[in-house]
Amino acid sequence: DVKVTQSSRYLVKRTGEKVFLECVQDMDHENMFWYRQDPGLGLRLIYFSYDVKMKEKGDIPEGYSVSREKKERFSLILESASTNQTSMYLCASSSYGGLAGSADTQYFGPGTRLTVL
Amino acid sequence: AQSVAQPEDQVNVAEGNPLTVKCTYSVSGNPYLFWYVQYPNRGLQFLLKYITGDNLVKGSYGFEAEFNKSQTSFHLKKPSALVSDSALYFCAVMDSSYKLIFGSGTRLLVRP
């Protein structure tokens, strides 16, 4: 089975702190994604990565950065946390669809509920 | 631009009755469509996907979904609901860059 783990289930930080959210997958997937989930808004894509050291902005990248130094690990960084970043953060991974692409399923971690005070 | 709509915030159904959770989409080209389920304080679990072929797709936990190209819909169905099916359900479409675009979610409540 695909396993995606996230470093913390719950996290409480203060405004202005630098926050690191870690995600690890064990299926040798090329693609990794970070989403945030807010009530009534569904999931919104923050950043994604198709390969090591590669990153692409999603729909809401402002206030976030990412790092992918190893294939299995994708980190989300909040440079200076703000209260409007209080949310559920979900990491996902999928395999590469090849040159023609394919609808490879994304598999999700359990999520990190971040509260910024 | 690609988009997904889940018109119902909540669906209520009695245990043993059939259930339907609605999803409509807008996409250029052939749609790749997904359903996920989220139980309380958990991540999303994959239920099923439509790529091509048979319009009726079978997935996990007895769920199925019907792809209707003319109505641009991909409704999730189950013949007989269980209380344990109560959860938050998300429909998603894959865009031309192979990223998922999610609907806002539908809360399913199955009463005993």
Interface residues (C-beta under 8 A of the other chain):
Chain A: V4 R9 N31 F33 G40 L41 G42 L43 R44 L45 F48 G58 L90 A92 G97 G101 S102 A103 D104 T105 Q106 Y107 F108 G109 P110 G111 R113
Chain B: D9 Y32 F34 Y36 N41 R42 G43 L44 Q45 F46 K49 I51 F90 M94 Y98 K99 L100 F102 G103 S104 G105
